[in-house]
Amino acid sequence: MELFITMVVVFILGYTAIALEHPLKIDKAASALLTGVVLWVIFVFGGEHILNLEFSPSWEHWLHSTNFQDFMTKNPDAGFHEQVIYFITHHELYHHLAEISRILFFLLGAMTIVEIVDQHQGFKVITDKIKTTNKVKLLWILSILTFFMSAALDNLTTTIVMIALLRKLISDKKTRWFFASMIVLAANAGGAWSPIGDVTTIMLWIGGQVTAVNIITQLIVPSMFTTIVPLVVLSFIMKGDVKRPDYDPLEDSDFTTPGQRVFILILGVSSLLFVPVFKTVTHLDPYMGMLFGLGVMWVTTEVMHKKKKGADKRQLTVVGILTRVDVPTVLFFLGILTAVSSLASAGQLQLLAGWLDEKLGNIYAINLAIGILSAIVDNVPLVAGAMGMYPTVSPEFLETLPAANQAYQALFIQDGPFWEFLAYCAGTGGSILIIGSAAGVAAMGMEKIDFIWYMKRISLLALLGYFAGALVYYLQITYL
């Protein structure tokens, strides 16, 4: 039992180091990687004692699987120790590595495609069209644009692009803070209803808990209310115009033609939007579709810039652009997902699921709690934890259950209300605090937004939008 608890303590300590990244001056990717590896080391050394507690559903499932029978056939003299070591090192670790790799390759492909578009100044095609200076009108335009861009790209990238735009539209720092904060709200809401808009929805989509069409149709209206309700409130409060910054001709220095910008923007967005189509047609994992899109863009940019030489070519081709991709973010996800997977295999997440069921006993309350918690801690491990705590129920298994249990277990089938509402809550709940989402952290870093300032002026609006969208989803699922 001591080692079982030790794993939880190590996870909490690792998570604390991630949360205190700035005071400690240690990158969160380093803390996440260290936490993930240490947890698996504890698990493999204490596996016999940990699995003897019988909290691990993975261990119980393996004991009754053909994989276990095959192992015993090849190793008839294997005792409990050998069984445990093989289970952890050859079954669980490989299983989780495959799941994590699908997410990481998808993210790496998506981030590279977006960097290609950005480096070719493709986003200028959109940003140069905005002319208004009225605060309310500009806020609506930017929020709606962010909402739909986030769904097509992702919330983090959209936030970075839109804040870069804000610097060309607004000169006053505090006004820009406010607009940047509202962009975070809209980006997180827009990412929640798209299978490629947020890391958590990507995880649920790739994991098979939700399908692309269903997550769009079921969450677009609740997510829209999450954005619109704060905007309506602000429409009665905000007054006046924004002041534009002085024109800087150096910002418009060209290294791509207008035609190339439009072409690369269309090709990049098409590559991202093609991923769900690719999965539907081929039944291959989404990361394959993303890598296909990246391959097409790579070949296209190589041909487009084949006559360029030296630094000009390097900054516009994928070889050079790959150096700009945020690799520490990818390694952070690798570390935190590795850490969470160890708790899923050892059984701690199963205990947490039981505790949530006992104390809250309602999927809506559980997901609302996860959403609010995601404002304090990162939503990636929370969703990974929920995926480990609540296995997806197949229709065939559902039919074997007694009638009394079917209604509850039906909530956990693919595209069931639990997974849909989890995608909504985890995606939008992080907006309540500036550090609660990747988009918020990016905005905080780029604009140096003060944590307390955000809490005083934005958190209540974000909370209002969060509960408004949750209510809309509940009414939608109950009556429609």
Secondary structure as GFF3:
##gff-version 3
##sequence-region A 1 480
A	DSSP	alpha_helix	2	19	.	.	.	ID=ss1
A	DSSP	alpha_helix	21	24	.	.	.	ID=ss2
A	DSSP	alpha_helix	28	45	.	.	.	ID=ss3
A	DSSP	alpha_helix	47	52	.	.	.	ID=ss4
A	DSSP	alpha_helix	57	63	.	.	.	ID=ss5
A	DSSP	alpha_helix	66	74	.	.	.	ID=ss6
A	DSSP	alpha_helix	80	86	.	.	.	ID=ss7
A	DSSP	pi_helix	87	92	.	.	.	ID=ss8
A	DSSP	alpha_helix	93	119	.	.	.	ID=ss9
A	DSSP	alpha_helix	124	127	.	.	.	ID=ss10
A	DSSP	alpha_helix	135	152	.	.	.	ID=ss11
A	DSSP	alpha_helix	155	169	.	.	.	ID=ss12
A	DSSP	alpha_helix	173	192	.	.	.	ID=ss13
A	DSSP	alpha_helix	199	206	.	.	.	ID=ss14
A	DSSP	alpha_helix	212	235	.	.	.	ID=ss15
A	DSSP	three_ten_helix	249	252	.	.	.	ID=ss16
A	DSSP	alpha_helix	258	282	.	.	.	ID=ss17
A	DSSP	alpha_helix	286	304	.	.	.	ID=ss18
A	DSSP	alpha_helix	310	314	.	.	.	ID=ss19
A	DSSP	alpha_helix	318	321	.	.	.	ID=ss20
A	DSSP	three_ten_helix	322	324	.	.	.	ID=ss21
A	DSSP	alpha_helix	327	346	.	.	.	ID=ss22
A	DSSP	alpha_helix	348	359	.	.	.	ID=ss23
A	DSSP	alpha_helix	363	373	.	.	.	ID=ss24
A	DSSP	alpha_helix	379	389	.	.	.	ID=ss25
A	DSSP	alpha_helix	395	400	.	.	.	ID=ss26
A	DSSP	alpha_helix	403	409	.	.	.	ID=ss27
A	DSSP	three_ten_helix	410	412	.	.	.	ID=ss28
A	DSSP	alpha_helix	417	428	.	.	.	ID=ss29
A	DSSP	three_ten_helix	429	432	.	.	.	ID=ss30
A	DSSP	alpha_helix	438	447	.	.	.	ID=ss31
A	DSSP	alpha_helix	451	457	.	.	.	ID=ss32
A	DSSP	alpha_helix	459	479	.	.	.	ID=ss33
###
